[in-house]
Amino acid sequence: MRVIRAGLPALLATPAVLAIPLLVAACSSPFGASDDDEAPRLPPARFQTVQPLDLDSYAAPDPDPEPVPVDAVIPPPGSPEGPKRPPSRLDNMESVSMSIEAARASALTNNIDLHVALVDPSIAGQELRAQRAKFEAIFVPRLFYAETDNPTLDVTSANQQDSLSGSVGVDIPLRTGGRASVNLEEGRSETNNPFFTFNTAYDSALAFSLSHPLLRNAGREANNYSVRIAGYQEQQARARTKLEVIRQLAAVDRSYWRLYAARRELEVRQQQYELASEQLGRAERRVRAGDVAEVEELRARSGVAERLEAIIVAENALLAQQREFKRVINLPGLDLETRTAVETSTEPAPIAYRFTDAPALANAAVANRMEMLELELQLAADAATIGFNRNQALPLLTLDYTYRIGGLGPTFTESQDVLINNDFESWTLGLSGQVPIGNEAAKARVQQAILTRLQRLSTRDARALAIRQEVLDAADRVEAGWQRILAARQAAIAAARTFLAEQRQNEVGLRTSTDVLDAAARLAESQSAEIRAISDYQIALVDLAFATGTLLGAVEVDWEPIDAPEDTGEEAPPGPDVTSYEQPDAAPATILAPTGSAAPPR
C-alpha cells in the first residue's frame, strides 16, 4: 500500500481530498444554509394585511351635490284607523339589529370559507418545512451477528466461525449535491482456523466517504430547487388566502346591502297594500252613497289582491336574502334554520365621487392585486425551473472517495490502539459518468420550461389589462350609480305628486280607482328603483374596493393562517367557538381580527 501511495500526491491519502468536489461545486460551506438557497421572502404584511380603499387619493367629493334623502316618498295613509296588515311569514319573528361592522367581524371569526382558506398557507408551509429537512443529517446504527458451521475441504479454511459486528455513523446530505458520511465500525469474531493470527479477534475501523456530482445535480442552485419552489408556493398560498379574505368580506358587504334593499322593498309593497286598502274603503263608501257604479269597488278589490301577491313575493325574497346573509356571517345562535329576522342598522350615506385620477387608481390596483403577485411568484418559480432543467441536461459525472483507517487485535483495547496509531490506511478514488446520446428528453424539458415562462408572461400582461379594465369599469359604475340615485329620486318625487293628484281627482269623481291604483303602482316602481339605486351604489363601492385589492372601510384587516395542532394522536380540535354576539369593540378573540371598526365611506 505504501509503495502505491509513494507514486501519487500525498494529498490523495489524507481526508483533505474531501475538499476537491466541494471547491468545484461551490465556494460556500456545503453543510450550512444560505440565504440564496430559498425563494426570496416578501414581508408578511404584504400577504396578511388588507388595506382600506383610500378614495380621497383618487376621487374628489362633489363640491355641491344635490341632497338625496334615503327615505322614499310615501304618502301618509288617509284612513285614521289604517287598514289591517295582511298575513305575513315574518310575524312573531324575533329580530336582531346588526351593523355592517358587526357583520364583518362575525364573518372574520366564523365564516367557514375563510376557515378553509386559512389552512392553505399552513399546508404549504409544512411542505416548505419538509423540503428544508431533506438536508438533515441521518444517524445510521447497525448491528450484525453471524454463526457459520460449514464443512470444508481446505484445511486452511475455518468450518466454524462466530462474528458480531456493529457500527454507528452519520450520513450528511450536502447542499452542493453530494453526500458525506463518517462510520465507526467495531467487530468481534471467533474461529477454529489454526492459521488465523487471532482465533478471537477484535477489529475496528473509521471510514470517511464522499460521493459528489460534478456536473448534473451539482451546486446549491440545483439541489435547493425544490426548497425554492416550495417557498414560492407557500407565498402563493398566502396570496390566494388574502384574496379569499378580501372576497369573503366583500361578499358580506354586498349581502348586507342586498338585505337592506330587500327589507325596504317589502316596506314599499306593504305601503302599497295600505294605499290600495284605503282606495277600497273610499270606493265602498262612494258605492254605498250611490255616487259611482259597483264596478268601482270591484276595481279597488282587484288592486288590493294584486298588492297582496307583491307582498308575498317580496317576503320570500327577503327571507332568501336573509338566509344568504346568515350563511356568510355564520354567527352562532343565528343559524339558517332560526326564525330570527336580521335588521340592518347601518344606513347608506351615498355621496358623489368624481374620479380625478382613474389611471393612477388602475395602476395601484395592478400593483396591489394578489392575482398579480401570485403570477409574479410563479414567474420566479418558472425561472428557477429553467435553471434546474438546464442543469439536468448536463452529463452525470460523479466523484467517489473513501478513506479508511483500520485496527486489529486480540482485545478490544489493542484494536483501538492500532486504530488510534493510524498504522493501517486505505483509500479509494473513483470517477463515473453517464452521457446521454442525443439527450433529447432533457433538451425538451428545457424548451418546455422556457415556453411555459413566455406563456405566463403573456398571461401576466393580459391579467394586468383585465384588472385595469375592471377598475375603470367599477369607477364608472360608482359615478353612474350616483346619477341613478338622482334620477330615481326625481322620478319618485314626480310619481308621488302624480299619485296625490290622481287621488284628489278620484275623490271628486274625475278618476276611477284603476287610475289611482295605476298611479300608486308607478309610485311603487319609482320607490323600488330608488332603493335599488342606493343599494347598487353601495355595492359599486364594494366592487371598486375589491377591484383594487382593498376593502371598503376606514381601517385595515390583519389575518393569520391556522397552524396545525400538536400531534398528540388525538383528533384535531374544532375551530373557535363563539357563542355570543358582541359589538366589534368588545368582540371575542378571533382568528381574523380587524384592527378597528370599518364603516362605509361617508
KARA-V110266 format. One record per pair of residues at least 24 apart in sequence whose ideal C-beta (glycine too) atoms are under 10 Angstrom apart, sorted by sequence separation. I is the first residue (numbers start at 1). GAP is how many residues later the second one is. If there is no record, write none. Layout:
BEGIN
I;GAP, I;GAP
END
This chain:
BEGIN
142;24, 143;24, 163;24, 164;24, 165;24, 182;24, 183;24, 276;24, 277;24, 279;24, 280;24, 318;24, 402;24, 403;24, 404;24, 495;24, 496;24, 498;24, 499;24, 141;25, 142;25, 143;25, 163;25, 164;25, 182;25, 183;25, 276;25, 279;25, 402;25, 403;25, 495;25, 498;25, 499;25, 141;26, 142;26, 162;26, 163;26, 164;26, 181;26, 182;26, 183;26, 276;26, 277;26, 278;26, 401;26, 402;26, 403;26, 495;26, 496;26, 497;26, 140;27, 141;27, 142;27, 162;27, 163;27, 181;27, 182;27, 276;27, 277;27, 401;27, 402;27, 495;27, 496;27, 499;27, 140;28, 141;28, 161;28, 162;28, 163;28, 180;28, 181;28, 275;28, 276;28, 400;28, 401;28, 402;28, 494;28, 495;28, 498;28, 139;29, 140;29, 161;29, 162;29, 180;29, 181;29, 275;29, 276;29, 400;29, 401;29, 494;29, 495;29, 562;29, 139;30, 140;30, 160;30, 161;30, 162;30, 179;30, 180;30, 181;30, 273;30, 274;30, 276;30, 277;30, 399;30, 400;30, 401;30, 492;30, 495;30, 496;30, 560;30, 561;30, 562;30, 138;31, 139;31, 140;31, 158;31, 160;31, 161;31, 179;31, 180;31, 272;31, 273;31, 276;31, 277;31, 399;31, 400;31, 491;31, 492;31, 495;31, 496;31, 559;31, 560;31, 138;32, 139;32, 158;32, 159;32, 160;32, 161;32, 178;32, 179;32, 180;32, 272;32, 273;32, 275;32, 276;32, 398;32, 399;32, 400;32, 491;32, 492;32, 494;32, 495;32, 559;32, 560;32, 137;33, 138;33, 158;33, 159;33, 160;33, 178;33, 179;33, 273;33, 274;33, 398;33, 399;33, 492;33, 493;33, 559;33, 560;33, 137;34, 138;34, 157;34, 158;34, 159;34, 177;34, 178;34, 272;34, 273;34, 276;34, 397;34, 398;34, 399;34, 491;34, 492;34, 495;34, 558;34, 559;34, 137;35, 138;35, 158;35, 161;35, 177;35, 178;35, 272;35, 273;35, 397;35, 398;35, 491;35, 492;35, 495;35, 557;35, 558;35, 559;35, 136;36, 137;36, 157;36, 158;36, 174;36, 176;36, 177;36, 178;36, 271;36, 272;36, 273;36, 396;36, 397;36, 398;36, 490;36, 491;36, 492;36, 557;36, 558;36, 135;37, 136;37, 156;37, 158;37, 169;37, 174;37, 176;37, 177;37, 270;37, 273;37, 396;37, 397;37, 489;37, 492;37, 493;37, 557;37, 558;37, 135;38, 155;38, 156;38, 157;38, 158;38, 161;38, 162;38, 163;38, 165;38, 167;38, 169;38, 171;38, 172;38, 174;38, 177;38, 269;38, 272;38, 273;38, 395;38, 396;38, 397;38, 488;38, 491;38, 492;38, 556;38, 557;38, 134;39, 135;39, 154;39, 155;39, 156;39, 177;39, 178;39, 269;39, 272;39, 395;39, 396;39, 488;39, 491;39, 492;39, 555;39, 556;39, 557;39, 135;40, 155;40, 156;40, 163;40, 165;40, 167;40, 169;40, 177;40, 178;40, 269;40, 270;40, 395;40, 396;40, 488;40, 489;40, 490;40, 555;40, 556;40, 134;41, 138;41, 140;41, 142;41, 148;41, 152;41, 158;41, 176;41, 177;41, 269;41, 270;41, 394;41, 395;41, 488;41, 489;41, 492;41, 553;41, 555;41, 557;41, 140;42, 176;42, 177;42, 268;42, 269;42, 272;42, 394;42, 487;42, 488;42, 491;42, 554;42, 555;42, 556;42, 137;43, 138;43, 140;43, 142;43, 144;43, 145;43, 146;43, 147;43, 148;43, 149;43, 176;43, 177;43, 268;43, 269;43, 393;43, 487;43, 488;43, 551;43, 553;43, 554;43, 555;43, 137;44, 175;44, 176;44, 177;44, 266;44, 269;44, 270;44, 395;44, 485;44, 486;44, 488;44, 489;44, 553;44, 554;44, 555;44, 137;45, 175;45, 176;45, 177;45, 178;45, 265;45, 266;45, 269;45, 270;45, 394;45, 484;45, 485;45, 488;45, 489;45, 553;45, 554;45, 174;46, 176;46, 177;46, 268;46, 269;46, 393;46, 484;46, 487;46, 488;46, 552;46, 553;46, 554;46, 176;47, 177;47, 266;47, 267;47, 392;47, 485;47, 486;47, 551;47, 552;47, 553;47, 554;47, 175;48, 176;48, 265;48, 266;48, 269;48, 393;48, 394;48, 484;48, 485;48, 552;48, 553;48, 554;48, 174;49, 175;49, 265;49, 266;49, 269;49, 392;49, 393;49, 484;49, 485;49, 552;49, 173;50, 264;50, 265;50, 266;50, 392;50, 393;50, 483;50, 484;50, 263;51, 266;51, 267;51, 391;51, 393;51, 482;51, 485;51, 175;52, 262;52, 265;52, 266;52, 390;52, 393;52, 481;52, 484;52, 485;52, 262;53, 265;53, 266;53, 389;53, 390;53, 392;53, 393;53, 480;53, 481;53, 484;53, 262;54, 263;54, 264;54, 389;54, 392;54, 481;54, 483;54, 262;55, 263;55, 389;55, 390;55, 391;55, 481;55, 482;55, 261;56, 262;56, 265;56, 389;56, 390;56, 480;56, 481;56, 484;56, 545;56, 261;57, 262;57, 388;57, 389;57, 480;57, 481;57, 262;58, 263;58, 388;58, 389;58, 479;58, 481;58, 482;58, 542;58, 258;59, 259;59, 262;59, 263;59, 386;59, 387;59, 389;59, 390;59, 477;59, 478;59, 481;59, 541;59, 261;60, 262;60, 385;60, 386;60, 389;60, 390;60, 477;60, 480;60, 481;60, 541;60, 260;61, 385;61, 386;61, 388;61, 389;61, 479;61, 258;62, 259;62, 262;62, 386;62, 387;62, 477;62, 478;62, 538;62, 258;63, 259;63, 262;63, 385;63, 386;63, 477;63, 478;63, 538;63, 258;64, 259;64, 385;64, 386;64, 476;64, 477;64, 256;65, 259;65, 260;65, 384;65, 385;65, 475;65, 478;65, 255;66, 258;66, 259;66, 383;66, 386;66, 474;66, 477;66, 478;66, 255;67, 258;67, 259;67, 382;67, 383;67, 385;67, 386;67, 473;67, 474;67, 477;67, 382;68, 385;68, 474;68, 475;68, 476;68, 255;69, 256;69, 474;69, 475;69, 254;70, 255;70, 382;70, 383;70, 473;70, 474;70, 477;70, 254;71, 255;71, 382;71, 473;71, 474;71, 255;72, 256;72, 381;72, 382;72, 471;72, 474;72, 475;72, 48;73, 251;73, 252;73, 255;73, 256;73, 379;73, 380;73, 382;73, 470;73, 471;73, 474;73, 475;73, 47;74, 251;74, 254;74, 255;74, 378;74, 379;74, 382;74, 470;74, 473;74, 474;74, 253;75, 378;75, 381;75, 382;75, 471;75, 472;75, 251;76, 252;76, 470;76, 471;76, 251;77, 252;77, 379;77, 470;77, 471;77, 263;78, 378;78, 379;78, 469;78, 470;78, 471;78, 249;79, 263;79, 468;79, 248;80, 263;80, 264;80, 376;80, 379;80, 467;80, 263;81, 375;81, 378;81, 379;81, 467;81, 262;82, 375;82, 378;82, 467;82, 259;83, 260;83, 261;83, 259;84, 260;84, 375;84, 376;84, 259;85, 260;85, 375;85, 256;86, 258;86, 260;86, 375;86, 257;87, 260;87, 261;87, 135;88, 256;88, 260;88, 372;88, 375;88, 39;89, 134;89, 135;89, 257;89, 371;89, 374;89, 375;89, 38;90, 134;90, 256;90, 257;91, 372;91, 132;92, 134;92, 135;92, 371;92, 372;92, 38;93, 131;93, 134;93, 371;93, 38;94, 131;94, 132;94, 133;94, 366;94, 369;94, 37;95, 131;95, 132;95, 369;95, 371;95, 372;95, 130;96, 131;96, 371;96, 130;97, 131;97, 366;97, 367;97, 37;98, 128;98, 131;98, 132;98, 366;98, 369;98, 33;99, 127;99, 128;99, 131;99, 132;99, 365;99, 366;99, 368;99, 128;100, 130;100, 131;100, 366;100, 367;100, 128;101, 129;101, 363;101, 366;101, 369;101, 33;102, 127;102, 128;102, 131;102, 362;102, 365;102, 366;102, 369;102, 32;103, 127;103, 128;103, 131;103, 362;103, 365;103, 31;104, 126;104, 127;104, 128;104, 363;104, 30;105, 125;105, 128;105, 129;105, 362;105, 363;105, 365;105, 366;105, 31;106, 124;106, 125;106, 127;106, 128;106, 362;106, 365;106, 124;107, 127;107, 128;107, 361;107, 362;107, 364;107, 365;107, 124;108, 125;108, 126;108, 362;108, 363;108, 124;109, 125;109, 128;109, 359;109, 362;109, 365;109, 123;110, 124;110, 125;110, 127;110, 358;110, 361;110, 362;110, 123;111, 124;111, 361;111, 122;112, 124;112, 125;112, 359;112, 362;112, 121;113, 124;113, 125;113, 358;113, 359;113, 361;113, 362;113, 120;114, 121;114, 123;114, 124;114, 358;114, 361;114, 121;115, 122;115, 120;116, 121;116, 124;116, 355;116, 358;116, 120;117, 121;117, 124;117, 355;117, 358;117, 119;118, 120;118, 121;118, 358;118, 121;119, 122;119, 355;119, 117;120, 120;120, 121;120, 355;120, 120;121, 121;121, 354;121, 355;121, 358;121, 119;122, 353;122, 117;123, 118;123, 246;123, 247;123, 355;123, 117;124, 120;124, 246;124, 354;124, 355;124, 116;125, 117;125, 245;125, 353;125, 354;125, 117;126, 118;126, 243;126, 244;126, 352;126, 353;126, 114;127, 117;127, 118;127, 243;127, 352;127, 116;128, 117;128, 242;128, 243;128, 350;128, 353;128, 354;128, 241;129, 352;129, 353;129, 114;130, 117;130, 239;130, 240;130, 243;130, 352;130, 113;131, 114;131, 117;131, 239;131, 240;131, 242;131, 243;131, 350;131, 351;131, 352;131, 113;132, 238;132, 239;132, 242;132, 350;132, 111;133, 114;133, 239;133, 240;133, 352;133, 111;134, 113;134, 114;134, 236;134, 239;134, 240;134, 352;134, 113;135, 114;135, 238;135, 239;135, 350;135, 112;136, 238;136, 239;136, 108;137, 111;137, 236;137, 237;137, 239;137, 348;137, 37;138, 107;138, 111;138, 113;138, 235;138, 236;138, 239;138, 235;139, 236;139, 238;139, 108;140, 111;140, 236;140, 237;140, 31;141, 34;141, 107;141, 108;141, 111;141, 235;141, 236;141, 30;142, 31;142, 33;142, 107;142, 232;142, 235;142, 236;142, 30;143, 31;143, 32;143, 234;143, 30;144, 31;144, 104;144, 107;144, 108;144, 232;144, 233;144, 29;145, 30;145, 31;145, 104;145, 107;145, 232;145, 233;145, 235;145, 236;145, 29;146, 30;146, 103;146, 106;146, 107;146, 231;146, 232;146, 235;146, 28;147, 29;147, 30;147, 105;147, 232;147, 26;148, 28;148, 30;148, 104;148, 107;148, 232;148, 233;148, 25;149, 26;149, 27;149, 31;149, 103;149, 104;149, 231;149, 232;149, 25;150, 26;150, 30;150, 103;150, 231;150, 232;150, 25;151, 26;151, 229;151, 230;151, 22;152, 24;152, 25;152, 100;152, 103;152, 104;152, 228;152, 229;152, 232;152, 21;153, 23;153, 25;153, 100;153, 103;153, 228;153, 231;153, 22;154, 102;154, 21;155, 228;155, 229;155, 21;156, 22;156, 100;156, 103;156, 225;156, 228;156, 229;156, 21;157, 99;157, 100;157, 227;157, 228;157, 22;158, 98;158, 226;158, 21;159, 225;159, 228;159, 229;159, 18;160, 100;160, 224;160, 225;160, 228;160, 98;161, 18;162, 225;162, 226;162, 221;163, 225;163, 224;164, 225;164, 222;165, 223;165, 221;166, 222;166, 225;166, 15;167, 221;167, 222;167, 225;167, 219;168, 222;168, 223;168, 222;169, 221;170, 222;170, 217;171, 219;172, 222;172, 90;173, 218;173, 217;174, 216;175, 217;175, 90;176, 215;176, 216;176, 218;176, 373;176, 216;177, 217;177, 369;177, 372;177, 88;178, 213;178, 215;178, 216;178, 218;178, 369;178, 371;178, 215;179, 216;179, 217;179, 218;179, 365;179, 369;179, 370;179, 214;180, 215;180, 216;180, 217;180, 218;180, 368;180, 369;180, 213;181, 214;181, 215;181, 216;181, 217;181, 218;181, 365;181, 367;181, 368;181, 369;181, 30;182, 88;182, 213;182, 214;182, 215;182, 216;182, 365;182, 366;182, 367;182, 368;182, 37;183, 86;183, 213;183, 214;183, 215;183, 348;183, 350;183, 361;183, 365;183, 366;183, 36;184, 37;184, 86;184, 213;184, 214;184, 350;184, 353;184, 364;184, 365;184, 36;185, 39;185, 85;185, 212;185, 213;185, 214;185, 349;185, 350;185, 352;185, 362;185, 364;185, 365;185, 34;186, 37;186, 38;186, 212;186, 213;186, 348;186, 351;186, 361;186, 362;186, 364;186, 25;187, 33;187, 37;187, 47;187, 86;187, 211;187, 212;187, 347;187, 348;187, 350;187, 361;187, 22;188, 24;188, 25;188, 36;188, 37;188, 39;188, 40;188, 47;188, 85;188, 86;188, 211;188, 212;188, 350;188, 353;188, 21;189, 24;189, 25;189, 38;189, 39;189, 46;189, 47;189, 84;189, 85;189, 210;189, 211;189, 212;189, 348;189, 349;189, 355;189, 18;190, 20;190, 21;190, 22;190, 24;190, 30;190, 34;190, 37;190, 38;190, 39;190, 41;190, 47;190, 48;190, 70;190, 83;190, 84;190, 210;190, 211;190, 348;190, 350;190, 17;191, 18;191, 19;191, 21;191, 24;191, 33;191, 37;191, 38;191, 39;191, 40;191, 47;191, 83;191, 86;191, 209;191, 210;191, 211;191, 350;191, 353;191, 18;192, 20;192, 21;192, 25;192, 26;192, 28;192, 36;192, 38;192, 39;192, 40;192, 46;192, 47;192, 50;192, 72;192, 82;192, 83;192, 85;192, 209;192, 210;192, 346;192, 15;193, 17;193, 21;193, 25;193, 26;193, 30;193, 38;193, 39;193, 41;193, 42;193, 46;193, 47;193, 48;193, 49;193, 50;193, 71;193, 74;193, 83;193, 84;193, 208;193, 209;193, 210;193, 348;193, 18;194, 20;194, 24;194, 25;194, 26;194, 33;194, 37;194, 38;194, 39;194, 41;194, 44;194, 47;194, 48;194, 70;194, 74;194, 77;194, 83;194, 208;194, 209;194, 15;195, 24;195, 25;195, 26;195, 39;195, 40;195, 47;195, 50;195, 72;195, 76;195, 79;195, 82;195, 83;195, 207;195, 208;195, 209;195, 39;196, 42;196, 46;196, 47;196, 50;196, 72;196, 75;196, 78;196, 79;196, 82;196, 83;196, 207;196, 208;196, 21;197, 25;197, 26;197, 42;197, 48;197, 74;197, 77;197, 78;197, 83;197, 206;197, 207;197, 208;197, 25;198, 47;198, 74;198, 76;198, 77;198, 79;198, 83;198, 206;198, 207;198, 50;199, 72;199, 75;199, 79;199, 205;199, 206;199, 207;199, 74;200, 75;200, 77;200, 78;200, 79;200, 81;200, 205;200, 206;200, 74;201, 77;201, 78;201, 204;201, 205;201, 206;201, 79;202, 204;202, 205;202, 75;203, 78;203, 79;203, 203;203, 204;203, 205;203, 78;204, 203;204, 204;204, 202;205, 203;205, 204;205, 202;206, 203;206, 201;207, 202;207, 201;208, 202;208, 204;208, 201;209, 202;209, 203;209, 198;210, 200;210, 201;210, 202;210, 204;210, 205;210, 296;210, 303;210, 307;210, 197;211, 198;211, 199;211, 200;211, 202;211, 204;211, 302;211, 303;211, 306;211, 310;211, 197;212, 198;212, 202;212, 203;212, 204;212, 300;212, 301;212, 302;212, 197;213, 198;213, 201;213, 202;213, 204;213, 206;213, 296;213, 299;213, 300;213, 303;213, 304;213, 307;213, 113;214, 114;214, 177;214, 201;214, 202;214, 204;214, 205;214, 206;214, 292;214, 299;214, 300;214, 303;214, 307;214, 310;214, 314;214, 112;215, 113;215, 115;215, 203;215, 204;215, 298;215, 299;215, 302;215, 303;215, 306;215, 111;216, 112;216, 114;216, 198;216, 202;216, 203;216, 204;216, 206;216, 296;216, 297;216, 299;216, 300;216, 111;217, 113;217, 198;217, 214;217, 216;217, 292;217, 295;217, 296;217, 299;217, 300;217, 303;217, 307;217, 86;218, 107;218, 110;218, 111;218, 112;218, 209;218, 215;218, 216;218, 291;218, 295;218, 296;218, 299;218, 303;218, 110;219, 111;219, 185;219, 205;219, 207;219, 208;219, 209;219, 211;219, 214;219, 293;219, 295;219, 106;220, 109;220, 110;220, 111;220, 178;220, 207;220, 213;220, 215;220, 216;220, 286;220, 292;220, 83;221, 86;221, 87;221, 107;221, 108;221, 109;221, 110;221, 177;221, 178;221, 180;221, 181;221, 183;221, 185;221, 186;221, 187;221, 205;221, 211;221, 282;221, 286;221, 292;221, 86;222, 103;222, 106;222, 107;222, 109;222, 110;222, 178;222, 185;222, 88;223, 89;223, 106;223, 107;223, 109;223, 178;223, 188;223, 283;223, 286;223, 87;224, 88;224, 105;224, 106;224, 107;224, 110;224, 188;224, 275;224, 279;224, 282;224, 86;225, 87;225, 90;225, 103;225, 104;225, 106;225, 278;225, 282;225, 85;226, 86;226, 89;226, 93;226, 103;226, 105;226, 106;226, 186;226, 216;226, 88;227, 89;227, 98;227, 102;227, 188;227, 279;227, 286;227, 90;228, 103;228, 106;228, 187;228, 275;228, 86;229, 89;229, 90;229, 93;229, 102;229, 186;229, 283;229, 89;230, 186;230, 283;230, 98;231, 282;231, 90;232, 98;233, 186;233, 280;233, 283;233, 185;234, 279;234, 282;234, 96;235, 184;235, 279;235, 98;236, 96;237, 276;237, 279;237, 280;237, 96;238, 278;238, 279;238, 103;239, 276;240, 103;241, 275;241, 276;241, 279;241, 96;242, 275;242, 278;242, 102;243, 103;243, 94;244, 96;244, 97;244, 98;244, 100;244, 101;244, 102;244, 275;244, 276;244, 332;244, 93;245, 94;245, 95;245, 96;245, 97;245, 98;245, 99;245, 100;245, 101;245, 272;245, 275;245, 276;245, 332;245, 333;245, 93;246, 94;246, 95;246, 96;246, 97;246, 98;246, 99;246, 100;246, 275;246, 332;246, 333;246, 92;247, 93;247, 94;247, 95;247, 96;247, 97;247, 98;247, 99;247, 100;247, 331;247, 332;247, 333;247, 334;247, 93;248, 95;248, 97;248, 98;248, 99;248, 100;248, 272;248, 275;248, 330;248, 332;248, 333;248, 353;248, 90;249, 96;249, 97;249, 271;249, 272;249, 275;249, 331;249, 332;249, 89;250, 331;250, 349;250, 350;250, 351;250, 90;251, 272;251, 349;251, 350;251, 351;251, 271;252, 272;252, 329;252, 348;252, 349;252, 350;252, 271;253, 272;253, 346;253, 347;253, 349;253, 346;254, 268;255, 269;255, 272;255, 268;256, 271;256, 272;256, 268;257, 268;258, 269;258, 265;259, 268;259, 269;259, 267;260, 268;260, 265;262, 268;262, 264;263, 265;263, 268;263, 264;264, 267;264, 264;266, 265;266, 261;267, 264;267, 265;267, 263;268, 264;268, 262;269, 261;270, 264;270, 265;270, 260;271, 261;271, 264;271, 261;272, 261;273, 262;273, 258;274, 260;274, 261;274, 260;275, 261;275, 71;276, 259;276, 70;277, 257;277, 258;277, 261;277, 70;278, 257;278, 258;278, 260;278, 261;278, 70;279, 256;279, 257;279, 68;280, 70;280, 257;280, 258;280, 68;281, 254;281, 257;281, 258;281, 68;282, 256;282, 257;282, 68;283, 256;283, 257;283, 68;284, 254;284, 255;284, 257;284, 65;285, 253;285, 254;285, 257;285, 65;286, 66;286, 253;286, 256;286, 65;287, 64;288, 65;288, 253;288, 254;288, 62;289, 63;289, 65;289, 250;289, 253;289, 254;289, 61;290, 62;290, 252;290, 253;290, 61;291, 62;291, 63;291, 251;291, 60;292, 61;292, 62;292, 250;292, 253;292, 254;292, 59;293, 60;293, 61;293, 249;293, 250;293, 253;293, 59;294, 60;294, 58;295, 59;295, 60;295, 250;295, 251;295, 55;296, 59;296, 60;296, 249;296, 250;296, 56;297, 58;297, 59;297, 60;297, 249;297, 250;297, 55;298, 58;298, 59;298, 253;298, 57;299, 58;299, 59;299, 246;299, 247;299, 253;299, 55;300, 57;300, 58;300, 246;300, 250;300, 253;300, 58;301, 250;301, 58;302, 59;302, 246;302, 249;302, 250;302, 57;303, 58;303, 243;303, 246;303, 249;303, 57;304, 58;304, 246;304, 249;304, 246;305, 55;306, 58;306, 243;306, 245;306, 54;307, 57;307, 242;307, 53;308, 249;308, 54;310, 53;311, 246;311, 245;312, 245;313, 245;314, 242;315, 244;315, 51;317, 242;317, 50;318, 241;318, 50;320, 241;320, 238;321, 241;321, 46;322, 47;323, 238;323, 46;324, 237;324, 47;326, 46;327, 234;327, 42;331, 42;334, 42;335, 40;337, 39;338, 40;340, 39;341, 39;342, 249;343, 257;343, 248;344, 256;344, 39;345, 249;345, 253;345, 245;347, 253;347, 249;349, 25;374, 24;375, 21;377, 21;378, 20;379, 21;379, 21;380, 20;381, 17;382, 18;383, 17;384, 17;385, 18;385, 15;386, 17;386, 16;387, 15;388, 12;389, 14;389, 13;390, 15;390, 12;391, 20;409, 17;410, 14;411, 13;412, 15;412, 17;412, 13;413, 14;413, 58;413, 13;414, 68;414, 12;415, 70;415, 12;416, 59;416, 66;416, 72;416, 73;416, 12;417, 58;417, 62;417, 65;417, 68;417, 72;417, 68;418, 73;418, 74;418, 8;419, 59;419, 66;419, 70;419, 73;419, 5;420, 55;420, 59;420, 62;420, 65;420, 66;420, 68;420, 69;420, 72;420, 73;420, 5;421, 8;421, 65;421, 68;421, 72;421, 73;421, 75;421, 5;422, 67;422, 68;422, 73;422, 74;422, 75;422, 1;423, 2;423, 4;423, 55;423, 66;423, 73;423, 1;424, 66;424, 72;424, 73;424, 75;424, 1;425, 74;425, 75;425, 78;425, 1;426, 73;426, 73;427, 75;428, 78;429, 125;436, 124;437, 126;437, 100;438, 121;438, 122;438, 123;438, 125;438, 126;438, 121;439, 122;439, 123;439, 125;439, 121;440, 122;440, 118;441, 120;441, 121;441, 122;441, 123;441, 117;442, 118;442, 119;442, 120;442, 121;442, 122;442, 118;443, 119;443, 117;444, 118;444, 119;444, 75;445, 114;445, 117;445, 118;445, 119;445, 116;446, 104;447, 115;447, 75;448, 104;448, 114;448, 74;449, 104;449, 108;449, 73;450, 74;450, 108;450, 72;451, 108;451, 72;452, 100;452, 101;452, 105;452, 73;453, 74;453, 100;453, 101;453, 104;453, 72;454, 73;454, 101;454, 72;455, 71;456, 72;456, 72;457, 73;457, 118;457, 72;458, 71;459, 72;459, 115;459, 70;460, 115;460, 69;461, 70;461, 115;461, 68;462, 72;462, 112;463, 70;464, 68;465, 110;465, 68;466, 109;466, 110;466, 109;467, 110;467, 110;468, 68;469, 109;469, 106;472, 105;473, 118;473, 118;474, 106;475, 105;476, 106;476, 108;476, 115;476, 105;477, 114;477, 115;477, 105;478, 106;478, 109;478, 114;478, 102;479, 105;479, 108;479, 109;479, 102;480, 104;480, 105;480, 109;480, 110;480, 111;480, 102;481, 103;481, 106;481, 109;481, 110;481, 111;481, 101;482, 102;482, 105;482, 108;482, 109;482, 110;482, 98;483, 101;483, 105;483, 108;483, 109;483, 99;484, 101;484, 106;484, 108;484, 109;484, 59;485, 96;485, 98;485, 99;485, 102;485, 105;485, 107;485, 108;485, 55;486, 58;486, 101;486, 108;486, 105;487, 53;488, 104;488, 105;488, 53;489, 55;489, 105;489, 55;490, 58;490, 104;490, 53;491, 53;492, 105;492, 52;493, 53;493, 55;493, 101;493, 104;493, 105;493, 51;494, 53;494, 54;494, 104;494, 50;495, 53;495, 55;495, 101;495, 102;495, 104;495, 53;496, 54;496, 101;496, 51;497, 53;497, 55;497, 100;497, 101;497, 51;498, 52;498, 53;498, 99;498, 100;498, 101;498, 50;499, 51;499, 52;499, 53;499, 100;499, 101;499, 50;500, 51;500, 52;500, 53;500, 54;500, 99;500, 100;500, 50;501, 52;501, 53;501, 51;502, 52;502, 50;503, 52;503, 51;504, 52;504, 50;505, 51;505, 52;505, 50;506, 51;506, 49;507, 50;507, 49;508, 50;508, 48;509, 49;509, 50;509, 48;510, 49;510, 45;511, 48;511, 47;512, 48;512, 45;513, 48;513, 44;514, 47;514, 44;516, 61;540, 61;541, 50;542, 59;542, 48;544, 50;544, 52;544, 56;545, 49;546, 52;546, 55;546, 54;547, 53;548, 52;549
END
